Amino acid sequence: MTEVFENPRRLKLFFSFTGGSLLYCLSALSILYGIVRIMTGPLAKSNSFSDVFGCIVVINVYELVLFAVLVTIVAWKNVTDDAISLVVLAGLFIVAGGMVLGTGSYHAPRISSYVGLFCAGLGIVKLSIMRRVLLFRIGSLSLIGMTWVLLWNYLMSSVMAGMFAVSPGSYDAYREYWLFGWLVLLGGGVLILVEAIRSEVICGLDELGKGVFLQSRSMTWVFMLIVLAGMGVHQYGIAYMYRVSHVLGDYVPLVVVICLLILELMRSTGKRFGRCEILAALVPLFLMLYALFSRSVNSRWAFGAELLWYPPVILGLTGLGVLCINSRIKRQITTTSGT
């Protein structure tokens, strides 16, 4: 990936493919901005799920329209440059749909759970269509992982809202449920990461100019990274809404998964392990050290859900992941030189 940014011609080519249509982006941003203004304005004081339901419908209908355009331009006209932008927007709208539904679940957790199951099922159908029609390289493990992530995205707020309705003020219990949600989300992310590490498919840098980047493993990992990063923001929003006690260290495991997936994204381009990879591998270490210095981390050894957030466990798992990826890179180099 470094070669892309060092060569001006490759840089222009890279952004010409990932930039896509500016009109798609402006349209999507307008919808998101409008919904945010509505949700943080008049609806912030509303106690009725029906008031929020309109925004839920709008954002899901718009997402379906975007997806229909994506499938049409690829299957009918084989337009892959605009399709890359639409795939990125689809990832953002998955997160946005879950967050908007979460604001309504506060008032009607049961109804929101039914709507969430429908949205999650619809998301799984869309992923299957992306595999078959767009030839999007989502393997079996990644599909299972994304299923977990989608279920978390659309149902976690309903679970928290139900807990809030049954036991208002039980903030310790809220944190336990919140951490359980983390485990589900991280489990999905780990499955995606495992498939990335096992992948042997390489998209060379020269292929960026041949219109195949959309069907490459690299594009799959870009999509997954957008979704996982957005889920971290969603998890923060849930903690804020239900007054869950949380610290910076709680987010480090997700950062670890994201950084390791970034390493796999770089490996999928055929790039050797270098400075960019070292920097990505060190991000969780620096973040954990900062969290320890500011006392924003779980520093207690205890069996249970919080064991994953114990600093030695997090850093140990991070080192293990980096070693696995480095061994795959060495094996890849050996195989390439042997042929």
N, C-alpha and C positions, 0 to 999 in steps of 0.2 A: 504493500500500500504506500510505502514511502516514495517509490518511484513515481506514483501518480502526482504527488505534491511537489516533487523536485523538477519534473518536466512540465513546462507551461502548456505544451500541446496536450499532454495527457490530462492536465488539470482542467483545461477547457472541455475536453471530451468527457471527463468524469462528471462535471457539473451539468453538461448538456443532457446527460442521461438521467442523472438523479434529480435535476431541477424540474423536468417535465413542464407541464403547462401551469403558468402563473395564475391563470383564471381559475383552475381547480382549487389552488391553494387559497386564493382570495375569497372564493365562494365558501369554502369550508371554514375559514377563519371568521367570516361574517356570521355564519350560523352559530359557531361556538361562542363568539363574543356576545351575540344577542341572547343566547340562552343563559350565559353567565350573568348578564345584566338583569335578566328577569328573575333568575333564581336568587340572586343576592339583593334584589330590590323588593318588589311587592310580595313575592312568594316566601321571602325569608320570614315574614310575620304570619304566614298562613298556617293553620293547623289541619288542613284538609288535603288528603292524598289526591283528590280529583283536580285540585288546582295545579299540582305538579305533573299530573298524568299527561297533560297537553304537551309539555316540554319533552317528556319521555317519548311520546309518539313522534314528535317532530324530529328528534335527533335519530331515532331508529329508522324512520322513513327516509331521511336524508342519507343515512348510511347505506340503506338498501339501493337507493338511486345511484350512489357512487359505485357500489359494487356491480350494479347492472351495467353501468358505463364501462367499468373495468373489464368485465367479461366480454362485452360487445366489441370493444376496440381491439382486444387481443384475439378473440376467436374469429371475428369477422374480417377485420382489417389488418391484423397482425401488427398493431402499433404498440411497441414495447417501451418507448421513451416516456410517453404520458402515463403508461400503466405503472411505471415505477413510482411516480408521484402518488397515484391513486392507492397503491398498496401501502405506502407510508401513511396516507390519510386514513385508510381503513384501520390501521393499527391504532392511530390516535382516537378515532371514533369508538373503538371498542372500549377503551379506557373511559372516554367521556360518557358513553352510555351507562356504564356501571356507576359512575359518580353521580350522574343525574338521578338514576334510580335510587341511589343511596339516600339522597335528600328526601325522597318520598317515603322510603321505608321507615323513617323515624316516626311517622304518623300512622302507618298501616303496614306492619311487618308481614302479616300473612298474605295480604294481597300482593305486596312487593315480591314476596318469595315466588308466587305463581308467575308473575310477570318476569322475574329473573330467570326462572327455569325455561320459560319460552325464549327469552333473549339468548340464553346460553345454548339452547338447542339450535337456534337459528345461526349462532356463531359457528357451531360445529359443522352445520350444513354448508356454510360459506367456505370454511376451510377445506371441506371435501371437494367442493366445486373448484377451488383454487388448485387442488392437486390434480384433478382430472382434466379440467378445461384449460387452465393457464399453465399446466405442467410445473406448478410451484413445487419445489423440492422439499415437501414436508414428509418426513418418514413416520413410521409407526410410533416410535417413542416420542417424537416431537408432537404428534397428533394427540397422544395420551396426555402429555404434559400440558399442551394448550387447552385440552378439555378441563383439566384441573384448574388451570388459570382462569378460564372463562367461568367455570362454576363459582370460583372464589370471587371473581369480579362482580358477578350479578347477584350473589346470595349472601356475601359476608355482611353487608350492611343490614340485611333483614335478620340475620342471626343476632347481631349486636342489638338491633332494635327490639327484638323479642326478649332478649335478656334484660334490656333496660325496662321494658314494660313489666316484667315479672319481678325484678329486684332492683327498683330504683335506688341509686346511691351506693350500690355494691361495687365500688371502683376496683377492688382487688380481683373480683370475679370478672369484671370487664377486661382487665389486663390478661387474665388467663385465656379468655375467649379470643382476645386479640392476638396473643401469641400462637394459639392454635391456628388461627387464620394465616399467620406467618408460615407455619409449618406446611400448610396446604399449598400456599403460593410458592414457597421455596422447593417443595417436592416437585411441582410442575416444572420449575426452572431447572432443577437438577436433571430431570429426564431429558429436557431439551439439550442441556449441556452434554450429557452422556452420548446422545446421538451425534452431536457435533464432534466430540472427540473420536468417536468410532468412524466418522465419515472419511472416506478416501478420495472423494471427488474434489477436484481442484479446478477453480475458474481462474485461468491465467489473466494477467493484466491486459494482454492484447485482446482478450475476448470482450472487454468493455466496449470496444468499438464495433462489435459484430452483432449487436442486438440480442445477445443471449444472456445478459446479466440478470434479467427477470427470472429465468429458469435455472439460475445457478444456486448453489448452496450459499454463496455469499449473500445473495438477496434474502434468502430465508433467514439467515442469522441477523441481518439488518432489521427485518420485520419483527423478529423475536425480541431483539434488544429494545426496540421502541415500545413494544407491549410491556415488557418487564420493567423498564424504567418508569412507564406510566403507572404501573401497578404500585410502585413504591410511593408515588405521589398520592394515589388513591388510599393506600394504607395510612399515610400520614393524615389525610382528611378524615378517615374513620376515627383515628385516635383523637383528633381535635374535636370532632362532633360529639363523641361520647366521653370526653374528658378522661381518656385513658392515660395513665402515667407512662410516659415513654421518653427515652433518651437517644442520643445520637448513636450509641452502640447497638441499639436495636435494629438499625438499618444496615449495619455492616455485612451480615450474611448475604443480603440481596446484592450489595455492591460487589461482594466476592463473585457471585454467580455472573453478574453483568461483566465484570472485568475478565473473567475466564472465557466468557463467550466472545468478548472482543478479541482475545488472543486467538480463538478459533476462527473468527472472521478474518483475521490477518493470515492465518495459516491456510485458509481456504483459497486465498489468492495466489498461493505458491511462494509466498515471501518467507525468507529465513528468519530465525529468531534474532532480533536486533534491539536497537535502542527503544523503539516504540513499544515493543513487547515487554521489555524490562520495566518501562515506565508504567504500563498498564498493570503489570504484576505487582508493582510496589504501592499502587493506590490504596488497596485495603489495609496494608501495613501502616501507611502514613495516617489514614483515617482512624484506625484503631489506636495508634499512639496518641493522636490528638484527643480522642474520646477518653483515653486513660488519663491524660494530663488534665483535662477539664472535668474529670470524674463524671463523665456521661456514659457510663457503661456498667453492665452487671458484673461485678467483681467477686461474686460469691460462687463457690462450688456447691452445686446442688443437683441431684438427679431429678429429671423431669424435663419439661419443655424448655426451661431457661438454660439447660446445659449447653445448648447450641450457641448461646450468646456469651458463654464464658470465654474470655480473650484467648487463652492457650488453645482451646478447641477450634475457634474460628481461624486463628493463624495457622494451626496445624493442618486443617482441611484446605486452606488456601495454598500452602506449600505443596500438599499432595496433588492438588489440581494442576499447579504449574508444572510439577515434575511429569505428570501424565501427558500434558500437552507437549512438553519439551521432548519426551520420548517419542511421541507420534511424529514430531517434526524431524527428528533424527532418522527414524525409520523411513519417512517419506523421502528424505534426501538420499538415503542409501539405495532405496528402490529406484529412484530417478537416475542416479549415477550408474547403477547396475545395468539399466536398460540403454 
